[in-house]
Amino acid sequence: KWNSRLFSELYQAFLEGRVGAKDPSEFWYQGELDFFDFYIIPLARKLKDCGVFGAFSDEYLNYAMSNRNEWEQKGKSVVEQLIQQVRAEYGEAAGGDHNQ
């Protein structure tokens, strides 16, 4: 739900021409991979290294890597679903020509 709501909010901001707003359909898939690679997984590794959660630290790292792999496999279809949702909600085509 959070992913869908944020995508929709960012797309609405893009349609309204808010300063700095970009079409999320153009960066969402890779942005999520980057979030895993540069934030979530390194954080899980640091937590594992410092042992703050004991035996659970391995589990958190494994979950993070598993979620990243799942996004890599299924993320493009998820983004397509998000695009369809915003098209239905706003009547505009995400990922298309917005220079009208």
Secondary structure by P-SEA (a helix, b strand, c coil): caaaaaaaaaaaaaaacccccccccccaaaaaaaaaaccaaaaaaaaaaacccccaaaaaaaaaaaaaaaaaacaaaaaaaaaaaaaaaccccccccccc
